[in-house]
Amino acid sequence: MDADFIFLIDFDSTLVQLETLEVLAEVALEGTSDKAARLEKVAALTDRAMNGEVPFRAALEERLALIGAHRDHLPEVIA
């Protein structure tokens, strides 16, 4: 019998002791003049999504737009 499975795991603060998206934001926004304000917005959106005030997808899309990250940032985040 063939079966397809999809596993969705929220590993932030569960399997790792940090919020990965916020670490990515720190890396991607390094050297920007408005880093502190954008990090504050990212954190606020994370909190609102976790409290069910904003749909997860909408919060994720908005946070990614604020961060402006790209693949070149990943090695530093992973390290």
Backbone bond lengths (Angstrom), bond angles and torsions (degrees), N, CA, C in turn:
res aa  C-N    CA-C-N  psi(-1)  N-CA   C-N-CA  omega(-1)  CA-C   N-CA-C  phi
1 M - - - 1.441 - - 1.533 109.00 -
2 D 1.318 116.19 126.45 1.457 120.96 175.68 1.520 109.14 -89.83
3 A 1.300 114.67 138.44 1.465 119.29 178.63 1.518 108.50 -139.96
4 D 1.293 115.47 139.65 1.456 121.37 175.25 1.520 108.06 -104.63
5 F 1.297 114.52 133.29 1.455 119.60 179.00 1.514 109.52 -125.79
6 I 1.290 115.22 142.67 1.456 121.14 172.92 1.524 106.55 -122.50
7 F 1.298 115.20 124.89 1.458 120.10 177.45 1.521 108.15 -111.07
8 L 1.291 116.17 129.63 1.452 122.33 177.24 1.516 107.20 -118.17
9 I 1.331 115.89 117.88 1.460 120.74 -177.62 1.517 108.51 -123.24
10 D 1.309 115.77 126.32 1.463 120.78 173.00 1.518 106.38 -87.57
11 F 1.331 116.87 97.44 1.450 119.72 -174.76 1.513 113.53 -88.37
12 D 1.320 118.44 -17.41 1.463 120.74 179.02 1.522 109.99 -63.74
13 S 1.300 115.13 128.57 1.469 123.78 -178.42 1.523 112.63 61.39
14 T 1.332 117.43 10.40 1.459 121.83 176.28 1.528 108.88 -117.69
15 L 1.326 116.83 -62.68 1.463 120.98 177.23 1.521 111.71 -91.38
16 V 1.310 117.26 -25.72 1.460 122.98 174.00 1.523 106.86 -121.80
17 Q 1.315 116.79 157.44 1.456 120.08 -172.79 1.529 112.65 -97.69
18 L 1.303 117.06 37.64 1.452 120.58 179.46 1.512 110.03 -156.32
19 E 1.311 115.64 168.86 1.467 121.50 174.12 1.528 106.47 -95.62
20 T 1.315 116.97 108.59 1.459 122.45 -173.35 1.521 112.36 -58.73
21 L 1.312 117.43 -40.09 1.462 120.18 -178.47 1.526 110.73 -64.08
22 E 1.318 117.40 -35.26 1.460 120.22 178.41 1.535 110.96 -71.54
23 V 1.338 117.46 -33.76 1.463 120.71 174.40 1.529 109.53 -66.66
24 L 1.325 116.47 -43.47 1.463 120.65 176.54 1.521 110.38 -58.58
25 A 1.315 117.22 -40.85 1.463 121.09 178.68 1.526 110.70 -62.06
26 E 1.324 117.34 -44.05 1.472 121.30 178.27 1.526 110.55 -56.94
27 V 1.329 116.01 -44.77 1.467 121.53 -178.25 1.523 110.53 -69.26
28 A 1.320 117.09 -49.63 1.471 121.42 -174.17 1.525 112.28 -67.84
29 L 1.310 117.19 -30.82 1.466 120.41 -176.14 1.523 113.54 -92.69
30 E 1.325 116.85 0.43 1.460 120.40 -179.95 1.535 110.10 -55.08
31 G 1.318 115.83 128.62 1.458 121.17 178.20 1.519 114.98 87.06
32 T 1.324 118.11 -2.73 1.469 119.75 177.60 1.521 109.33 -85.73
33 S 1.311 116.03 145.88 1.466 120.84 -176.16 1.524 112.94 -70.37
34 D 1.320 117.67 -24.06 1.460 120.97 -177.76 1.534 112.47 -110.03
35 K 1.326 115.77 26.71 1.471 121.18 -176.82 1.526 111.80 -54.59
36 A 1.312 118.02 -49.86 1.468 121.23 -175.55 1.525 111.49 -60.35
37 A 1.312 117.33 -43.60 1.470 121.09 -179.26 1.528 110.76 -66.01
38 R 1.319 116.57 -41.32 1.465 119.84 -179.71 1.531 111.35 -69.40
39 L 1.338 117.30 -38.35 1.465 120.40 176.40 1.524 110.73 -63.12
40 E 1.312 116.09 -38.12 1.466 120.49 178.08 1.528 110.44 -63.75
41 K 1.322 116.76 -41.60 1.468 120.64 178.49 1.530 111.07 -65.81
42 V 1.336 116.62 -40.54 1.466 121.01 178.61 1.527 109.56 -61.79
43 A 1.320 117.21 -47.15 1.466 121.12 -179.88 1.523 111.24 -62.60
44 A 1.323 116.89 -41.01 1.472 120.49 179.78 1.531 110.70 -64.73
45 L 1.322 117.05 -41.30 1.460 120.30 177.59 1.519 111.59 -65.62
46 T 1.329 117.03 -38.52 1.471 120.99 176.62 1.520 109.48 -59.61
47 D 1.321 116.30 -48.48 1.472 120.57 -180.00 1.524 111.49 -60.93
48 R 1.323 116.67 -44.58 1.466 120.19 -178.83 1.525 111.30 -63.68
49 A 1.329 116.89 -39.17 1.467 120.58 178.81 1.529 110.12 -67.72
50 M 1.325 116.93 -41.91 1.463 120.33 -179.58 1.527 111.38 -66.83
51 N 1.324 117.06 -27.08 1.469 121.53 177.79 1.519 112.96 -87.90
52 G 1.333 117.14 0.26 1.456 121.39 178.55 1.520 114.46 78.12
53 E 1.322 117.17 14.41 1.465 121.33 -178.99 1.531 112.12 -82.28
54 V 1.320 116.30 -23.73 1.464 122.89 -179.01 1.519 106.65 -133.67
55 P 1.339 118.63 136.92 1.466 119.70 176.30 1.532 110.68 -58.46
56 F 1.322 116.02 140.72 1.463 121.12 -177.10 1.526 112.13 -52.05
57 R 1.332 116.42 -49.13 1.469 119.82 -176.73 1.526 111.91 -60.72
58 A 1.317 116.91 -43.55 1.470 120.63 179.76 1.520 110.34 -63.00
59 A 1.332 116.78 -43.02 1.463 120.35 179.32 1.526 110.77 -65.25
60 L 1.325 116.97 -40.56 1.461 121.06 179.46 1.520 110.52 -63.06
61 E 1.323 116.76 -47.86 1.468 120.37 -179.57 1.522 111.41 -61.09
62 E 1.330 116.69 -41.57 1.463 119.97 -179.41 1.533 110.84 -68.30
63 R 1.329 116.35 -40.46 1.471 119.24 178.70 1.517 111.04 -65.21
64 L 1.326 117.55 -42.19 1.465 120.28 179.05 1.524 111.18 -63.26
65 A 1.326 116.65 -37.79 1.464 120.23 177.29 1.529 110.59 -64.98
66 L 1.315 117.91 -39.59 1.463 121.55 178.35 1.524 112.09 -65.98
67 I 1.326 115.30 -35.48 1.460 120.75 -174.96 1.524 111.98 -77.69
68 G 1.323 117.05 -43.93 1.462 120.58 -177.95 1.532 112.48 65.97
69 A 1.312 116.78 35.58 1.466 121.25 -177.57 1.524 111.56 -75.88
70 H 1.325 114.75 159.92 1.462 120.82 173.35 1.523 109.18 -145.62
71 R 1.299 116.89 173.88 1.465 122.87 -173.81 1.525 113.31 -55.50
72 D 1.300 117.83 -30.76 1.460 120.74 -179.15 1.526 112.34 -63.08
73 H 1.318 117.53 -19.91 1.463 121.22 -179.96 1.535 111.97 -82.01
74 L 1.321 117.92 -20.32 1.457 121.17 -172.98 1.530 115.28 -60.50
75 P 1.325 120.22 -44.02 1.471 118.18 -178.88 1.533 112.50 -56.49
76 E 1.307 118.03 -40.12 1.465 120.47 179.42 1.520 111.15 -68.25
77 V 1.321 116.82 -38.36 1.462 120.05 178.19 1.531 109.92 -65.49
78 I 1.308 117.21 -43.70 1.453 121.52 -179.08 1.527 110.94 -63.98
79 A 1.324 115.51 -39.94 1.486 119.21 179.72 1.505 110.31 -63.44
